[in-house]
Amino acid sequence: MSDAERRPVPGLNTSVPNVARMNDYFLGGKDNFAADREAAERVLAVAPEIRAMAQESHAFLGRVVRHLAEEGMRQFLVIGSGLPGPRNVHQVAQEVEPDTRVVYVATDPVVLSHARAMLATDERVTVVEGDVLHPRELLNDPGLRRLIDLERPVAVLILSALQFIPDEDDPHKSVAVLREAVPVGSHFAIAHVVFDTRPEAAGPLVDIYRRVLGRQEDASRTSDQVLRFFDGLELVEPGLVHLRHWRPDNPLTTRGGDRTWSMGGIGRKTEG
């Protein structure tokens, strides 16, 4: 189906590239438009490995969710969720425990529209509009509160949003607010692109995403700066590592140098 043949989504401007739809393009999806593809190709021209990084991020998400579900987590809050894919959080978690409840959080009209259509028949799953920078408003959302009991442990997944938020917006404070709002036993899964090994790519990529997001600030971070998001939490083994090194299904996939440069981990809240 061509861009022109698709049914328009209210509030959608297809002439402006969007991060979620660019990621869909990196993953080989079809829920993207010409502007998204053009911006994504500019990214790939700077760092062709971004396509592999998107795939690693999706695989990391599946391993994280399965681990958390097997550890007994029955409530998942997915902040900054992308377009629905072949293996979504609720599908992975509900394979372990069918009664698991999942709330997806997004702002993009296409993501919200697709998610609402996909989730219409599952009363244990919903999508709400919101973002990580407004944690109190998010936690008070009626849709979220219908499914998530904040007196019980929650698995909070923030696997793509933070890497686009500059320090000027104080994302560390927003994560801290979320951490304080959930009970002991809750977990935070966080992933983030880092530029420790590819500092020369930071400038060109930041410039591209500045234009996409309409921002002037630099949101790039090193692994030490990302580690701060886990302040107040106990890191689960193996800690903050490159995504393919986090409990891989096949250890052979971790051999060789780190060709990609996204890192992630899980932190457990152990103290009130």
Secondary structure, DSSP 8 states (H G I E B T S, - for coil): --GGGS---TT--TTS--HHHHHHHHTT-S---HHHHHHHHHHHHH-TTHHHHHHHHHHHHHHHHHHHHHTT--EEEEET--S--SS-HHHHHHHH-TT-EEEEEE--HHHHHHHHHHHTT-TTEEEEE--TT-HHHHHT-HHHHHH--TTS--EEEESSSGGGS-GGG-HHHHHHHHHHHS-TT-EEEEEEE--SS-HHHHHHHHHHHHHHHT--S-----HHHHHGGGTTSEE-TT-SEEGGGSS-SSGGGG-S---S-EEEEEEE----
